[in-house]
Amino acid sequence: MSVRGKFMVKYSSVKNIYFFCTVLTSICFIACLEITEEPKTTESIEVPLEVEVTPISQELQVEEVTPVPPKKSSVELNEDTKKNDDAKNLSVLINKYFLRGNNNFDVGKYQEAIKDYTEVIKIDSGFYKAYHNRGVVYDLLGDLDKSISDYTSAIMLYPTYDQAYYNRARVYGRTGQSHKAIEDYTQAIAINPQNQGAYHNRGIIFAERGQIEKALSDLSRAIELNPQDGIAYYNRGKMYQVFGMNEESKADLQKSQELLSNQQE
């Protein structure tokens, strides 16, 4: 017996942040053991992008400079002093571009943000947060190849960066690469078991692939981590319908309506 799920969710937000998600589910059963899948995206049902805003520590950059040994000539001491000064200047410059990039991102000046993050990378090619943030901007602009490239660079530099896995998974989902999306969401969860969005979005992909039991499990976990997620309740309610669990479905859909209505007020 085959299952076909189609979910679109309309997000609403509070305090001038609007994100819309609409879930329309159409499920049919036919006398066949094959699963028919249509290409879909998960963009409309996902938790919004997050941008890393923690500035680089100036002290950390200075501490990486080798301390000046006590027995050195005046020339050597002057050279070491210059190296310390250069390190401080680089740290200040990185902070300047990185924080300006974040500010440009916040006000929607995405091209300017890209320039700022690129300057950070030119100064310090190992600064993973700059790659991640530039990837976020490319993502929002729809330049998905560059977005994946930057998220991948951030992951290579910092292999336990769960947010980079999460955001790259979103892009894979939007480009129909559901297998890679599941792998990245799974990795994000392994790094951070509290990543509620990863459970929610992985559950949606499982549903689209006809893996309803896995979808139900992930959505339930997402609700445990965030009981105020009205979209997760809505989607789980639709999953319960597949199993004929009408009472549970009704309860989840009512809860979803309550939560989403409260968010609109």
VOGU-3710 file (C-alpha; in Angstrom, 3 decimals, decimal comma):
1> msvrgkfmvk> 0,000/0,000/0,000  1,474/3,385/-0,960  1,307/6,648/0,910  1,595/10,024/-0,557  1,998/13,073/1,709  2,067/16,603/0,841  2,684/19,124/3,540  2,895/22,857/3,402  2,800/24,910/6,535  2,194/28,563/6,933
11> yssvkniyff> 4,256/30,217/9,623  3,153/33,222/11,605  5,390/35,158/13,966  5,299/37,738/16,678  6,872/41,200/17,009  7,302/42,110/13,365  8,824/38,722/12,430  6,637/36,983/9,948  7,233/33,597/8,575  4,541/31,701/6,902
21> ctvltsicfi> 4,007/28,056/6,465  1,026/26,264/5,111  0,596/22,554/5,279  -1,787/20,971/2,783  -1,836/17,234/3,036  -3,211/14,864/0,463  -2,837/11,208/1,316  -4,049/8,340/-0,860  -3,803/4,613/-0,511  -3,682/2,318/-3,540
31> acleiteepk> -3,230/-1,411/-3,753  0,510/-1,380/-4,418  3,699/-1,720/-2,358  5,593/0,997/-4,206  5,940/4,524/-2,869  5,256/7,313/-5,318  7,135/10,478/-4,566  6,820/13,940/-6,069  9,698/16,401/-5,835  8,977/18,860/-3,061
41> ttesievple> 10,823/21,390/-0,973  10,779/21,838/2,773  11,448/25,563/2,744  7,953/26,578/3,798  7,853/24,366/6,852  11,237/24,942/8,305  12,491/26,847/11,289  13,976/30,166/10,079  17,669/30,678/9,413  19,806/31,731/12,298
51> vevtpisqel> 22,866/33,922/11,902  25,822/33,657/14,261  26,337/37,042/15,899  29,044/36,297/18,463  31,996/38,597/17,737  35,515/37,217/17,617  37,454/37,786/20,822  40,245/40,323/20,495  42,012/38,797/23,502  41,993/35,350/21,858
61> qveevtpvpp> 43,851/36,686/18,836  46,477/38,377/20,980  46,972/35,304/23,187  47,969/33,253/20,147  51,028/35,445/19,632  54,238/33,989/21,095  55,271/35,915/24,267  58,495/37,908/24,060  61,408/36,000/25,696  63,378/37,995/28,278
71> kkssvelned> 66,767/37,726/26,545  66,472/39,370/23,151  68,220/42,205/21,397  66,534/45,553/21,035  65,968/44,819/17,332  64,297/41,475/18,102  62,187/43,078/20,800  61,045/45,732/18,363  60,147/43,066/15,804  58,142/41,086/18,366
81> tkknddaknl> 56,374/44,225/19,494  55,440/44,906/15,900  54,071/41,331/15,553  51,924/41,837/18,641  50,687/45,147/17,314  49,922/43,552/13,946  47,950/40,780/15,637  45,937/43,343/17,598  45,270/45,348/14,468  44,111/42,240/12,607
91> svlinkyflr> 41,829/41,337/15,488  40,289/44,803/15,466  39,909/44,675/11,690  38,225/41,254/11,802  35,812/42,489/14,450  35,081/45,565/12,396  34,134/43,678/9,241  32,415/40,792/11,004  30,207/42,960/13,202  29,468/45,306/10,306
101> gnnnfdvgky> 28,496/42,273/8,263  26,091/41,205/10,993  24,630/44,702/11,161  24,156/44,793/7,388  22,488/41,391/7,578  20,093/42,624/10,277  18,952/45,590/8,171  18,660/43,598/4,957  21,759/44,952/3,207  22,743/41,504/2,019
111> qeaikdytev> 25,240/42,427/-0,689  27,099/44,657/1,761  27,069/41,843/4,320  28,611/39,490/1,769  31,417/41,991/1,140  32,103/42,322/4,854  32,195/38,584/5,503  34,435/38,141/2,469  36,868/40,684/3,911  36,982/38,682/7,146
121> ikidsgfyka> 37,778/35,525/5,182  40,556/37,322/3,287  42,124/38,316/6,593  41,541/34,975/8,337  40,603/32,084/6,049  40,054/29,874/9,105  37,310/32,002/10,636  34,404/29,559/10,212  31,695/31,947/11,393  32,334/34,250/8,449
131> yhnrgvvydl> 31,831/31,351/6,024  28,658/30,340/7,826  27,191/33,824/7,861  28,030/34,447/4,223  26,379/31,121/3,455  23,249/32,329/5,259  23,132/35,437/3,084  23,627/33,450/-0,129  20,879/31,130/1,094  18,450/33,996/1,557
141> lgdldksisd> 19,361/35,402/-1,864  18,709/32,036/-3,503  22,324/31,440/-4,558  22,186/27,896/-3,248  25,415/26,551/-4,759  27,459/29,253/-3,050  25,445/28,751/0,109  26,238/25,022/0,213  29,899/25,782/-0,506  30,159/28,218/2,418
151> ytsaimlypt> 28,283/25,961/4,835  30,610/23,127/3,813  33,681/25,310/4,424  32,373/26,186/7,887  31,840/22,492/8,657  35,325/21,551/7,432  36,830/24,197/9,714  34,562/23,327/12,640  33,214/19,741/12,276  30,913/20,021/15,308
161> ydqayynrar> 29,108/23,149/14,075  25,530/21,862/14,275  23,986/25,081/12,927  26,007/24,770/9,713  24,796/21,183/9,265  21,250/22,346/9,946  21,343/25,169/7,422  23,052/23,058/4,771  20,345/20,436/5,275  17,729/23,100/4,582
171> vygrtgqshk> 19,357/23,887/1,251  19,648/20,215/0,342  15,947/19,859/1,082  15,100/22,809/-1,153  17,100/21,350/-4,018  15,473/17,928/-3,834  18,491/16,208/-2,251  16,456/14,643/0,530  18,988/11,917/1,308  21,734/14,476/1,963
181> aiedytqaia> 19,296/16,614/3,935  18,463/13,695/6,224  22,170/12,982/6,714  22,862/16,589/7,723  19,858/16,846/10,037  20,936/13,579/11,648  24,449/14,929/12,128  23,109/18,153/13,626  21,062/16,102/16,095  24,053/13,922/16,978
191> inpqnqgayh> 26,052/17,056/17,815  23,185/18,803/19,571  20,297/16,547/20,675  18,335/19,683/21,605  18,194/20,916/17,998  14,416/21,025/17,742  14,330/22,363/14,217  16,408/19,443/12,937  13,912/16,928/14,330  10,978/18,880/12,897
201> nrgiifaerg> 12,414/19,275/9,412  13,757/15,723/9,225  10,307/14,527/10,186  8,818/16,442/7,271  11,251/14,845/4,822  10,471/11,394/6,205  6,786/12,143/5,649  7,389/13,223/2,071  9,286/9,992/1,466  6,381/7,956/2,854
211> qiekalsdls> 8,268/6,971/6,032  5,371/7,885/8,256  6,474/6,140/11,442  9,837/7,932/11,395  8,064/11,195/10,637  5,749/10,715/13,590  8,677/9,932/15,886  10,621/13,045/14,845  7,628/15,363/15,114  6,849/14,011/18,588
221> raielnpqdg> 10,417/14,694/19,658  10,220/18,204/18,202  7,109/18,859/20,282  8,836/17,554/23,413  11,671/20,011/22,854  9,329/22,916/22,061  5,732/22,454/23,264  4,870/25,862/21,774  5,576/24,783/18,180  2,112/24,963/16,653
231> iayynrgkmy> 3,372/23,877/13,248  4,789/20,651/14,694  1,420/19,885/16,294  -0,296/20,491/12,970  2,043/18,200/11,080  1,847/15,461/13,696  -1,927/15,727/13,591  -1,783/14,968/9,884  0,495/12,013/10,571  -2,000/10,596/13,062
241> qvfgmneesk> -4,632/10,738/10,328  -2,528/8,353/8,237  -2,709/5,784/11,021  -6,407/6,346/11,584  -5,737/7,798/15,050  -8,528/10,326/14,755  -8,745/11,369/18,396  -5,032/12,087/18,603  -5,209/13,901/15,275  -8,088/16,064/16,432
251> adlqksqell> -6,298/16,957/19,669  -3,087/17,971/17,844  -4,912/20,059/15,251  -6,849/21,881/17,960  -3,647/22,514/19,906  -1,989/23,806/16,750  -4,843/26,235/16,119  -4,632/27,550/19,685  -0,868/28,113/19,548  -0,854/29,735/16,115
261> snqqe> -3,795/31,979/17,034  -1,949/33,148/20,146  1,127/33,965/18,050  -0,958/36,176/15,772  -2,293/38,257/18,669
//
